Each structure stands twice: as structure tokens, then as C-alpha cells.
Amino acid sequence: MSLWDMSEDLSGACASLGGAHGVRVDVSDEDAVDAAIRQSEAALGRVDVLVCSAGITGPTVPVHEFGFEGWRRTLSINLDGVFLCNRAVVPLMLANGYGRIVNVSSVAGKEGNPNASAYSASKAGVIGFTKSLGKELAGKGVIANALTPATFESPILAQLPPEQVAYMRGKIPMGRLGDVAESAAMVCFMASEECSFTTAATFDTSGGRTTY
């Protein structure tokens, strides 16, 4: 199985490949994404799995104080990046008659977090986009689902003020932040052959916060 993984980091612009190969790409740059997938296919022979998790939190301010530049940058990475990377790999997967796509959203995409309008909007967009794509690809061997984690321990928390992190922790019935390994385990199932009869769906790893 060959993997193209958009891994979340502070720049929101890192893609990595299984094995010894790797490529960094700005996921909001159409030409860069298309070039990266061509390079990936050449290195791996095929791409069976795409995990889109690159993202940034964006500014933590009320809507009336939100600058348009911060809004556009957040959506450009969190939503445009998902679209561009999905669009790039789908033809390869259709040609092979097999593929698994995992688009990482957030509980904020279901509920919305105050002072995080761009992030919430972008993650809601990921859910809607994945539902549409999954239905387009149903019956063609390519599965596309979204993941909605709650807040979990990761470097991205450094982008948020402590009071915002405390607010999000307080919304989780289990009373703690998630562990990366817990979401990674769900991603592994979503990316596996065993995930064969669920598409256009949303998988939850939120400690009980969002159960719909």
C-alpha cells in the first residue's frame, strides 16, 4: 500500500510519503500540489491512501475583529488544501479501482467554537466536501470519509491562548484532551481495506463531545 500523507504541522504545508521518499509542499498552492502528486506517483508507483490533516487554527478573535487576511489564510490551508490534494489523487485512485481518503476535520466543524470562526467554517467545509466526494466515488472502489477529533495534545495548541484550550477541554465529557495515538488508530482503520462499506461519513474521536 502506498501512502500520501498531508501531516499537520505549524506551517500547514508538509506532505510526507511512506518509505524513504518525502516531499514538502504548500497545500494551498495548486501547482505545487499537482507537482507533488506527480512526484509521489513516480516514487511510489501508485497512491492508495491519502490522509489530509494539514491545518492551522487561525486567529483567535471575535468575528468583528477578524481580519480578512487571517480568514483567507485559514480557509486556504484548511479547506482549499483539502480540495486540491483530494482532486489530485482521485484520478490515480480511480484508475487503479482502489483508494482510501481520510480528511481530518474537527468537532469545531460540527459545533463551532467561539472566537474561531474561520477554523470552524473551514472544518465544517471539510465535512461537507467529504460527504459530496464520498457519494461521487461510491461504487468505484474509492472510499472518502472525514474524522472529527476533539482537542488533542499536539504542537498546534501552541497557536492558541491557554484560555481557549481550557474552554475546549471543558467541553469534553471525558474531561481530558485526546491523545494523538487515539485519532491515529481511527485513521488507520479508515485507511484500511476493512473500511469497505462506509463512505461519505464522519468518524468521531471527541471523548463524547460530538456523537452525531
C-alpha positions in Angstrom: 0.0 0.0 0.0 1.3 3.4 -1.0 0.5 6.4 1.2 0.4 10.2 0.6 0.1 11.9 3.9 -0.5 15.6 4.5 0.7 15.8 8.1 -0.3 18.6 10.3 2.4 21.0 11.4 2.6 24.6 12.3 3.1 25.7 8.7 0.3 23.6 7.4 2.4 22.8 4.4 4.0 19.5 4.9 3.4 16.3 2.9 5.3 13.1 3.5 5.5 9.8 1.8 5.8 6.3 3.1 9.3 4.8 3.0 12.4 6.8 2.3 10.8 9.3 0.0 9.4 12.6 1.0 8.3 15.9 -0.4 7.3 19.2 1.2 4.5 21.2 -0.4 2.4 24.2 0.3 -1.1 22.6 0.2 -2.7 25.9 -0.7 -0.7 26.2 -3.9 -2.4 24.4 -6.8 0.7 24.0 -9.0 2.8 22.8 -6.0 0.2 20.2 -5.1 -0.1 18.8 -8.6 3.6 18.6 -8.9 3.9 16.8 -5.6 1.4 14.2 -6.5 3.2 13.5 -9.8 6.4 13.2 -7.9 4.7 10.9 -5.4 3.3 8.6 -8.0 6.7 8.4 -9.7 8.4 7.5 -6.4 5.7 5.0 -5.2 4.2 3.6 -8.3 0.7 4.2 -7.1 -1.2 6.1 -4.3 -3.7 4.1 -2.4 -4.2 6.2 0.7 -4.5 10.0 1.2 -4.6 11.5 4.7 -5.3 15.2 4.7 -4.5 16.7 8.1 -2.5 19.9 7.4 -4.1 22.8 9.2 -3.8 26.0 11.2 -6.0 27.4 13.9 -6.1 30.9 12.5 -6.6 34.0 14.7 -8.5 33.6 18.0 -10.6 36.7 18.0 -14.3 37.6 17.6 -15.8 37.9 14.1 -16.0 41.7 14.3 -12.2 41.9 14.9 -11.3 39.2 12.4 -9.0 40.4 9.6 -9.8 39.2 6.1 -6.2 38.2 5.5 -6.3 35.8 8.5 -9.7 34.5 7.3 -8.4 33.7 3.8 -5.2 32.1 5.0 -7.1 29.8 7.4 -9.5 28.7 4.7 -6.8 28.5 2.1 -4.8 25.9 4.1 -7.6 24.1 5.9 -10.2 23.8 3.1 -8.6 24.7 -0.2 -5.7 22.4 0.7 -8.1 19.5 1.2 -9.8 20.2 -2.1 -6.5 20.4 -4.0 -5.0 17.3 -2.6 -8.2 15.3 -2.9 -8.6 16.4 -6.5 -5.0 15.5 -7.3 -5.2 11.9 -6.1 -8.7 10.9 -7.1 -7.8 10.2 -10.8 -5.0 8.0 -9.7 -7.2 6.0 -7.4 -10.0 5.7 -10.0 -7.5 4.4 -12.5 -6.5 1.7 -10.0 -10.0 1.0 -8.9 -9.0 1.4 -5.2 -8.4 4.2 -2.7 -8.9 5.4 0.8 -9.2 9.1 1.6 -9.2 10.5 5.2 -9.9 14.2 5.5 -9.3 15.4 9.1 -12.0 17.9 10.2 -12.7 18.9 13.8 -15.5 19.0 16.4 -15.5 22.7 15.6 -16.8 21.9 12.2 -19.9 20.4 13.8 -20.5 22.7 16.7 -18.4 25.9 16.0 -16.1 27.3 18.6 -16.4 30.9 19.7 -13.5 33.2 18.6 -12.6 30.6 16.0 -14.9 31.4 13.1 -12.5 30.8 10.3 -11.3 27.5 11.8 -14.9 26.4 12.5 -16.1 27.3 9.0 -13.1 25.6 7.3 -13.6 22.4 9.2 -17.4 22.4 8.5 -16.4 22.8 4.9 -14.2 19.7 5.1 -17.2 17.7 6.4 -19.5 18.9 3.6 -16.8 18.4 0.9 -16.1 14.9 2.1 -19.8 13.9 2.1 -20.1 15.1 -1.5 -16.9 13.4 -2.7 -17.7 10.1 -0.9 -21.1 9.9 -2.7 -19.5 10.7 -6.0 -17.0 7.9 -5.6 -19.3 5.3 -4.1 -19.2 2.1 -6.0 -15.9 2.9 -7.7 -13.6 1.3 -5.1 -12.6 4.7 -3.6 -13.7 5.5 -0.1 -13.7 9.0 1.4 -14.5 9.8 5.0 -13.9 12.6 7.5 -12.5 12.4 11.0 -13.7 14.9 13.7 -11.3 14.9 16.7 -11.8 17.0 19.7 -8.8 18.9 21.0 -5.8 16.7 21.5 -2.2 17.1 22.7 -0.3 18.3 19.7 2.0 21.2 18.6 -1.0 23.1 17.1 -2.1 24.0 20.7 0.9 26.5 20.7 -1.1 28.6 18.3 -3.9 29.1 20.8 -4.2 31.1 24.1 -4.4 29.0 27.2 -8.0 30.1 27.9 -9.1 28.8 24.5 -7.6 25.4 25.2 -9.2 25.3 28.6 -12.6 26.1 27.1 -12.3 23.3 24.6 -11.1 20.8 27.3 -14.1 21.8 29.4 -16.5 20.8 26.6 -15.2 17.2 26.5 -17.2 14.8 28.8 -14.2 12.6 29.4 -12.6 15.6 31.0 -9.2 15.4 29.2 -7.6 16.2 25.9 -7.3 13.4 23.4 -4.0 11.6 22.6 -2.7 11.6 19.0 -2.5 7.8 19.1 -6.2 7.6 19.6 -7.0 9.5 16.5 -4.2 7.8 14.6 -5.8 4.4 15.4 -9.1 5.6 13.9 -7.2 6.9 10.8 -5.6 3.5 10.4 -9.0 1.8 10.3 -10.4 4.5 7.9 -7.4 4.0 5.6 -7.6 0.2 5.7 -9.3 -2.4 3.4 -11.6 -3.2 6.3 -13.3 0.2 5.9 -15.2 -1.0 2.9 -18.9 -0.2 3.4 -18.7 3.2 5.0 -18.1 6.3 2.8 -19.1 10.0 2.9 -19.3 9.5 6.7 -17.8 11.3 9.7 -15.9 9.3 12.3 -15.8 10.8 15.9 -12.8 10.9 18.3 -14.1 13.6 20.7 -14.3 12.0 24.1 -18.1 12.2 23.9 -18.4 15.8 22.9 -19.9 15.2 19.4 -21.9 12.0 19.0 -23.7 12.8 15.8 
